[in-house]
Amino acid sequence: MPLKSLAPESRRTLLLIAVLLPLLAVFGYVALNSGPLAPVPVVLGKVEKQPLTPALFGTGNVVARATHKVGPTSAGRLSRVAVQTGDKVRAGQWLAEVEPVDLDQRVAAQQAALQRADAGIVAARAQRDEAQVRQEFAAQQAQRYAQLQTSGFASPELTLAKRQEWQAAQAGLRAAQAALASAEQERQRLQAEREASRRQRDNLTLRAPVDGWVVRRNADPGTTLLAGQAVLEIVEHGGLWLDVRFDQQRAAGLQAGLAAQIVLRSQGDAPLPGKVERIEPYADATTEEILAKVGFAGAITPPIGELAEVTVTLASLPALSQQPWLETPDTNDGKSLSGFCKRFAPLLEQALQQRGQFKPADKEIPLPRLHLFFPAQESCLIALSIPNNRSEWLMGIPRLKMPHQAPSRSTLKLAEALLTLLDDSQLRRIMQPGMRAVDLGAAPGGWTWQLSNRGLKVTAVDNGPLKGEVRDDPLVQHVRADGFKYRPKKPVDWMVCDMVEQPIRIAQLAADWLADGWARQVIVNFKLPMKKRYLELQRCVALLDQRLERAGMRYQIHIKQLYHDREEVTAWIGRV
């Protein structure tokens, strides 16, 4: 039936239906796919049971256990080199040849001298033999004439003469024997010199002392070499290990023999097995690191000097405090995991207690804490935090409650700074009720309230007004003045500043107050620029160091980006 033949009411109804049907279809599609009727996505993960073992991370570089430096023992000119850097060599392999300067002539001269010495020995032996014959004859004559004198056939004078001839022959024999011994010693000396020269001549032919590979070539043919100058450097096969540095505070339990995993920069994420072979007896006092040698398990030949990341598996999990922390990212998605963490935490504690891993809490001996960080429900990062080097706030976030009396949320920044930058004993010592403080750029009074609430007498300096209860606080005096120009009538205990200004100007202001003696303690905020933030902070610290050292002050500086900071960092600078 044609649409025109229908009544006007019927036509309107059909048009309305034609419009509503697509809308209903779209609504149904949206409700089934993204609305409350949409299916809940489920992520399936495979649970694997693995031992919970602590590990120690460090960085190092590849070094040679020992480097063999091959060179001549006497001066000469390098004539030939048979190997290049990176070539593998065998023990005894010919490597290079050095031309002698005068060794051949020296060996020839020493050989001629040795022949002359041989001739001299022959002559000395003949003289000795002749002297021995004369001595024996003289002895016989002296004995015969002594017998003849006894029988009365020889005079005493003749007998005495024969005895003197015998003594002279004995002296001649001793002289001939001494001359022969001297000639033989001279020959030994000449022979030793000749052998030494020959060895020097032979050492001009350079050979590999061990099986290995050439890591460095220090000279080319034609170079004149000095005695002992290294031409080639050879590292023995299997003669590489890692010189690794570990943080001293985290190195408890590190010892020789522990297994390690080595990730070379050139190997990407492919770990190589290794083992801690030695702990060096000296530590680095500057970087506060322990030095160790970690060897490769196989025949690995990476370039010497290559960087590597080393993870050492410690012997056992240390005793833990009884409150493991389960943490999530500080995001909206992370907050959705808090319910899962609350349900999982009792199960974890029960399992660790059954293993005897927990120890009773002891304030005198703080224990490591177990951390489980869940970036998502299907993954988890496990770590240990050590005492005196960790945040005592869950997830590192100070859960500070905004006091309703404070005029602004900036009060939380100063509260967190006092809790974070100073320990309890230090804070009790340097911030006591009745002390005097100055708050530069105080309006509307968030930092002033924090100080006055702790019992300090505060001078709030700002051309703007204070708000809330701090305005009528009897401990607060409001001074309308420029924070950069104001100076108190007498020195105070504290100066705090949270003005929106260039960081270098704030650093200069803090340095002036400390160096000129207007305040003993300072807390300031550095509002860092969008670019080169670290460089700007370095400028500020350098200015503080220069100014305070020039003033002869002993001081401490603690700087940290706090949770309640944004594009800024908070610094405490105090006299020691």
C-alpha positions in Angstrom: 0.0 0.0 0.0 1.5 3.4 -0.9 2.5 5.6 2.1 0.5 8.5 0.7 -2.7 6.5 0.9 -2.4 6.1 4.6 -3.9 8.4 7.1 -1.7 11.2 8.5 -1.7 9.5 12.0 -0.5 6.2 10.6 2.2 7.9 8.6 3.6 9.6 11.7 3.5 6.3 13.6 5.5 4.5 11.0 8.0 7.3 10.8 8.4 7.2 14.6 8.9 3.5 14.5 11.5 3.8 11.7 13.5 6.3 13.9 13.2 4.4 17.2 14.3 1.0 15.9 17.8 2.1 14.9 18.1 3.9 18.2 17.1 0.9 20.1 19.6 -1.2 18.2 22.4 1.2 18.9 21.4 1.3 22.6 21.4 -2.4 22.9 24.8 -2.8 21.2 26.3 -0.2 23.6 24.7 -1.8 26.7 25.9 -5.3 25.7 29.5 -4.3 24.9 30.4 -1.4 27.3 27.5 -1.0 29.7 26.6 -2.9 32.8 25.4 -5.9 30.7 28.8 -6.2 29.0 30.9 -9.3 29.8 33.5 -8.8 32.5 37.0 -9.3 31.0 39.0 -12.1 32.7 42.7 -12.4 32.6 44.1 -15.9 33.1 47.5 -16.3 34.5 49.6 -19.4 35.2 50.6 -19.7 38.8 54.1 -21.0 39.2 55.6 -22.1 42.5 59.2 -20.8 42.8 61.5 -20.4 45.8 61.7 -16.9 47.2 65.4 -16.2 47.3 67.1 -12.8 47.9 69.5 -11.4 45.3 72.1 -8.7 45.2 72.5 -6.5 42.1 75.7 -4.8 41.0 77.4 -3.5 37.9 80.9 -4.1 36.6 83.1 -4.5 33.6 85.1 -7.2 32.0 88.8 -7.3 33.0 91.7 -9.8 32.4 92.8 -12.0 35.3 96.4 -11.5 34.0 97.9 -9.9 30.9 101.0 -11.4 29.4 103.1 -8.6 27.9 105.5 -9.9 25.2 108.6 -7.9 24.3 112.3 -8.1 23.8 114.8 -8.2 26.7 117.3 -6.0 24.8 117.0 -3.0 22.5 116.4 -3.6 18.8 114.4 -2.7 15.8 111.1 -4.5 15.2 111.3 -6.1 11.8 108.3 -8.4 11.5 104.9 -9.0 13.3 102.9 -12.1 12.4 99.7 -11.5 14.4 97.0 -8.8 14.7 94.7 -7.7 17.5 92.1 -10.4 18.1 94.1 -13.3 16.7 94.2 -16.5 18.7 97.6 -17.9 19.4 99.1 -21.1 20.8 101.9 -21.4 23.4 105.2 -21.3 21.7 103.9 -19.8 18.5 106.2 -17.4 16.6 104.8 -13.8 16.9 107.4 -11.3 15.9 111.1 -10.7 15.1 113.4 -8.0 16.4 116.6 -7.1 14.7 119.6 -6.9 17.1 121.5 -3.7 17.4 125.0 -5.2 18.2 124.3 -8.6 19.7 125.8 -10.6 16.9 129.1 -8.6 17.2 129.0 -9.0 20.9 128.5 -12.7 20.7 131.4 -13.0 18.2 133.7 -11.0 20.5 132.7 -13.0 23.5 133.4 -16.2 21.5 136.9 -15.0 20.6 137.6 -14.0 24.2 136.4 -17.5 25.3 138.9 -19.1 22.9 141.7 -16.9 24.4 140.6 -18.0 27.8 140.8 -21.7 26.8 144.4 -21.1 25.5 145.3 -19.4 28.8 143.9 -22.3 30.8 146.1 -24.7 28.7 149.2 -22.6 29.5 148.3 -22.3 33.2 147.9 -26.0 33.4 151.3 -26.6 31.9 152.8 -24.1 34.3 151.1 -25.8 37.2 152.4 -29.3 36.0 155.9 -27.9 35.7 155.8 -26.4 39.2 154.4 -29.6 40.6 157.4 -31.6 39.1 159.8 -29.0 40.6 158.2 -29.2 44.0 158.3 -33.0 44.0 162.0 -33.0 43.0 162.9 -30.4 45.6 161.0 -32.5 48.3 163.0 -35.6 47.4 166.3 -33.7 47.5 165.5 -32.1 50.9 164.6 -35.5 52.3 167.8 -37.2 50.9 170.2 -34.5 52.2 168.5 -34.7 55.6 169.3 -38.4 55.7 172.9 -37.7 54.6 173.4 -35.2 57.3 172.3 -37.7 59.8 174.9 -40.2 58.5 177.6 -37.4 58.5 177.9 -37.3 54.7 176.4 -33.8 54.2 176.9 -30.5 56.0 174.0 -28.7 57.8 174.4 -25.8 55.5 173.8 -27.9 52.4 170.8 -29.6 54.0 169.3 -26.2 54.9 169.9 -25.0 51.3 168.0 -28.0 49.9 165.1 -27.4 52.4 164.8 -23.8 51.2 164.7 -24.9 47.6 161.8 -27.2 48.5 159.9 -24.4 50.1 160.4 -22.2 47.1 159.1 -24.9 44.8 156.0 -25.3 47.0 155.4 -21.5 46.7 155.8 -21.7 42.9 153.3 -24.6 42.8 150.7 -22.7 44.8 151.1 -19.7 42.5 150.7 -21.8 39.4 147.5 -23.4 40.9 146.1 -20.0 41.7 146.8 -18.8 38.2 145.0 -21.9 36.8 142.0 -21.3 39.0 141.8 -17.7 38.0 142.0 -18.6 34.3 139.2 -21.2 34.7 137.0 -18.6 36.6 137.6 -16.1 33.8 136.5 -18.7 31.3 133.3 -19.4 33.2 132.6 -15.6 33.3 133.1 -15.3 29.6 131.0 -18.3 28.9 128.2 -17.0 31.0 128.3 -13.6 29.2 128.2 -15.4 25.9 125.2 -17.5 26.9 123.4 -14.5 28.2 124.1 -12.7 24.9 122.9 -15.7 23.0 119.7 -15.8 25.1 119.2 -12.2 24.4 119.6 -12.9 20.7 117.1 -15.8 20.9 114.6 -13.5 22.9 114.5 -11.2 19.9 112.3 -13.9 18.4 109.0 -13.3 20.3 106.8 -16.3 21.0 103.5 -16.8 22.7 103.9 -17.7 26.4 100.4 -19.2 26.7 97.3 -20.2 24.7 95.2 -17.1 24.3 94.4 -14.2 22.1 96.1 -10.9 21.3 94.3 -8.0 22.9 96.7 -5.2 22.0 99.5 -4.5 19.6 101.7 -1.6 20.7 104.3 -1.4 17.9 104.6 -1.7 14.1 107.5 -3.0 12.0 110.3 -0.4 11.9 109.8 0.8 15.5 113.0 1.0 17.6 112.3 -0.8 20.9 113.8 -0.5 24.3 114.6 -3.5 26.5 111.4 -4.6 28.2 109.0 -2.6 25.9 105.9 -4.6 25.2 105.1 -5.3 21.6 102.0 -7.5 22.1 99.6 -8.1 25.0 98.1 -11.6 25.3 95.2 -12.8 27.5 95.1 -16.5 28.4 92.0 -18.5 27.3 89.5 -18.4 30.2 91.4 -15.6 31.8 88.5 -13.1 32.0 86.3 -12.2 34.9 84.2 -9.2 36.0 85.2 -6.4 38.4 81.9 -5.8 40.1 80.7 -3.1 42.5 78.0 -3.8 45.1 76.4 -1.3 47.5 77.8 -1.7 51.0 74.4 -1.4 52.7 72.9 -4.2 50.6 75.9 -6.5 50.5 75.1 -8.5 53.6 75.6 -12.2 52.9 77.9 -11.7 49.9 80.6 -14.3 49.9 82.8 -16.3 47.5 81.2 -19.3 45.8 77.7 -17.8 45.3 76.0 -18.3 42.0 75.5 -15.2 39.8 73.8 -14.3 36.6 75.7 -12.0 34.2 74.0 -9.9 31.5 76.5 -8.3 29.1 75.6 -5.1 27.3 76.2 -6.8 24.0 74.1 -9.8 24.9 70.9 -8.0 25.6 68.7 -9.9 28.1 70.4 -13.2 27.7 71.9 -14.1 31.1 75.1 -16.0 31.4 76.0 -18.2 34.4 78.8 -17.1 36.7 80.1 -17.4 40.2 81.6 -15.0 42.9 85.2 -16.0 43.1 86.7 -13.4 45.4 85.7 -10.5 47.7 88.3 -7.8 47.6 89.8 -6.8 50.9 89.4 -3.1 50.1 86.2 -1.2 49.7 85.6 2.1 47.9 85.1 4.7 50.7 83.9 7.4 48.2 81.1 5.5 46.5 80.5 3.2 49.6 80.7 0.1 47.4 82.2 -3.4 48.0 84.4 -4.8 45.2 84.2 -8.4 44.1 85.5 -10.6 41.3 82.8 -12.6 39.4 84.0 -15.3 37.0 82.3 -16.8 33.9 81.1 -20.4 34.1 82.0 -21.1 30.5 84.6 -20.0 28.0 83.3 -16.5 27.3 85.5 -14.0 25.5 83.7 -10.6 25.5 85.6 -7.4 24.9 87.7 -6.3 27.8 86.1 -3.3 29.4 82.5 -4.2 28.4 79.9 -3.3 30.9 77.8 -6.0 32.6 74.9 -6.3 35.1 75.4 -8.9 37.7 72.8 -10.5 40.0 74.1 -12.6 42.8 71.8 -15.2 44.4 72.4 -14.9 48.2 72.6 -18.0 50.4 69.2 -17.7 52.1 66.4 -15.2 52.7 67.2 -13.2 55.8 64.9 -12.9 58.8 62.0 -10.5 58.1 59.9 -8.2 60.0 56.4 -9.4 60.6 54.7 -6.8 58.4 55.3 -7.5 54.7 54.1 -4.6 52.6 51.8 -5.2 49.6 51.9 -2.0 47.4 50.3 -0.8 44.2 50.8 2.2 41.9 49.5 5.5 43.1 46.9 5.6 40.3 43.2 5.0 39.8 44.0 1.6 38.4 46.3 0.9 41.3 43.6 1.7 43.8 41.4 -1.0 42.3 44.0 -3.5 43.4 43.9 -2.6 47.1 41.1 -5.0 47.8 43.1 -7.9 46.3 46.1 -6.9 48.4 44.1 -6.9 51.6 42.9 -10.4 50.9 46.3 -11.7 49.8 48.3 -10.3 52.7 47.0 -12.7 55.4 47.8 -15.7 53.2 51.3 -14.4 52.6 52.0 -13.8 56.3 50.6 -17.3 57.2 52.9 -18.9 54.7 56.0 -17.0 55.9 55.2 -17.8 59.5 54.9 -21.5 58.8 58.4 -21.3 57.2 59.7 -19.6 60.3 60.8 -16.6 58.3 59.5 -14.0 60.7 61.3 -12.9 63.8 59.7 -11.0 66.7 60.0 -7.2 66.3 63.1 -5.7 68.0 63.6 -2.0 68.0 67.3 -2.4 68.7 67.9 -4.7 65.8 65.7 -3.6 62.9 65.0 -6.3 60.2 64.6 -6.2 56.5 61.0 -5.8 55.2 59.5 -7.8 52.4 57.8 -5.8 49.6 55.4 -7.1 47.0 54.6 -4.5 44.3 51.6 -5.3 42.0 51.7 -3.1 38.9 48.7 -5.3 37.8 46.8 -8.2 39.2 48.6 -10.7 37.0 52.2 -9.6 37.8 54.2 -8.9 40.9 57.7 -7.5 41.7 59.4 -8.8 44.9 62.0 -6.9 46.8 63.6 -6.4 50.2 64.2 -3.0 51.9 66.9 -2.7 54.5 66.7 -0.7 57.7 68.0 2.9 57.8 67.6 3.1 54.0 63.9 2.9 53.3 60.7 4.9 53.6 58.7 4.1 56.7 55.5 5.0 54.8 53.5 2.4 52.9 54.2 2.9 49.1 56.5 5.8 50.1 53.4 8.1 50.6 53.0 9.9 53.8 49.4 9.5 54.8 49.0 13.0 56.3 45.6 14.2 57.3 44.8 17.7 56.2 44.1 19.7 59.4 40.9 21.7 59.1 42.5 24.6 61.0 45.2 25.1 58.5 44.4 27.8 55.8 46.0 25.9 52.8 47.1 22.4 51.8 50.7 23.7 51.6 50.9 23.0 55.3 51.3 19.3 54.3 54.5 20.0 52.4 56.2 21.4 55.5 54.8 18.6 57.7 56.2 16.0 55.3 59.6 17.8 55.1 60.0 17.8 58.9 59.1 14.0 59.0 61.2 13.1 56.0 64.3 15.3 56.0 65.0 15.0 59.7 64.9 12.0 62.0 63.0 12.1 65.3 65.9 12.8 67.6 67.2 15.5 65.4 63.8 17.2 65.1 63.3 17.1 68.8 66.7 18.7 69.3 66.5 21.6 66.8 62.7 22.3 66.9 61.4 23.0 70.3 58.4 25.0 71.6 59.4 28.6 72.3 61.9 28.9 69.5 61.6 31.7 67.0 60.9 31.3 63.3 60.4 33.5 60.2 58.1 32.4 57.4 59.0 34.3 54.2 56.1 34.6 51.7 53.8 33.2 54.4 50.3 34.1 52.9 47.8 32.5 53.4 49.7 30.9 56.3 49.9 27.1 55.7 53.6 26.9 56.7 53.1 29.4 59.5 50.3 27.3 61.0 52.5 24.2 60.9 55.2 26.0 62.9 52.9 27.7 65.4 51.1 24.4 66.0 54.5 23.0 67.2 54.8 25.9 69.7 57.2 28.2 67.8 56.8 31.9 67.8 56.5 32.8 64.1 57.0 36.1 62.2 54.9 35.7 59.0 56.3 38.0 56.3 54.1 38.7 53.3 52.3 41.7 51.8 49.2 39.4 51.4 46.8 38.6 54.2 46.8 35.6 56.4 43.6 33.4 56.6 41.9 31.2 59.1 42.8 30.7 62.7 46.5 31.5 62.1 45.5 35.2 61.6 44.5 35.5 65.2 47.1 33.1 66.6 48.9 34.8 69.6 52.2 33.0 68.5 52.0 34.6 65.0 53.1 38.2 64.1 52.2 39.3 60.6 54.7 41.7 59.0 53.7 43.2 55.7 57.1 43.3 53.8 59.1 42.0 50.9 60.4 38.5 51.8 63.7 39.1 50.0 64.4 42.4 51.9 63.1 41.5 55.4 65.6 40.8 58.2 64.7 40.2 61.8 65.8 42.5 64.6 67.8 39.6 66.1 68.7 36.1 64.9 66.1 33.4 64.9 66.2 29.6 65.1 64.3 28.8 61.8 63.7 30.4 58.5 61.2 28.8 56.1 60.3 29.9 52.6 57.8 28.6 50.0 57.8 31.6 47.7 57.1 31.2 43.9 60.4 32.5 42.6 63.4 31.4 40.6 65.3 28.6 42.4 68.7 30.4 42.2 67.2 33.5 44.0 65.7 31.2 46.7 69.1 29.5 47.1 70.8 32.9 47.4 68.3 33.9 50.0 68.8 30.8 52.1 72.6 31.1 51.9 72.5 34.8 53.1 70.3 33.9 56.1 72.6 31.1 57.1 76.0 32.7 56.3 75.0 36.1 57.9 73.8 34.3 61.0 70.1 35.3 60.8 68.9 31.7 61.2 70.4 28.4 62.3 68.0 26.1 60.3 66.4 26.7 56.9 63.7 24.9 54.9 63.0 26.1 51.4 61.2 25.0 48.3 62.9 25.2 44.9 60.3 25.6 42.1 62.2 23.9 39.2 61.8 24.9 35.6 60.3 22.6 33.0 63.6 22.0 31.3 67.1 21.3 32.8 65.7 20.8 36.3 68.7 18.8 37.5 71.1 21.3 36.2 69.2 24.1 37.9 69.3 22.2 41.2 73.0 21.7 40.8 73.4 25.4 40.4 71.5 26.0 43.6 73.6 23.5 45.6 76.8 24.9 44.2 75.8 28.4 45.3 74.9 27.2 48.8 78.2 25.3 49.1 80.3 28.2 47.9 78.6 30.8 50.1 78.5 28.7 53.3 82.1 27.4 52.9 83.3 30.9 52.4 81.6 31.9 55.6 83.4 29.0 57.4 80.2 27.2 58.3 79.8 23.5 59.1 76.5 22.5 57.6 74.3 19.7 56.2 72.0 19.8 53.2 69.2 17.3 52.7 67.1 17.7 49.4 64.3 15.5 48.3 61.2 15.6 46.1 58.4 14.9 48.5 55.1 13.3 47.8 53.2 16.6 48.4 55.7 18.5 46.1 54.9 18.9 42.5 57.4 20.5 40.1 59.6 21.3 43.0 62.0 19.9 45.6 62.3 20.7 49.3 65.6 21.4 51.0 66.7 21.5 54.6 70.0 23.3 55.3 71.2 23.4 58.9 74.2 24.2 61.0 76.1 21.3 62.5 
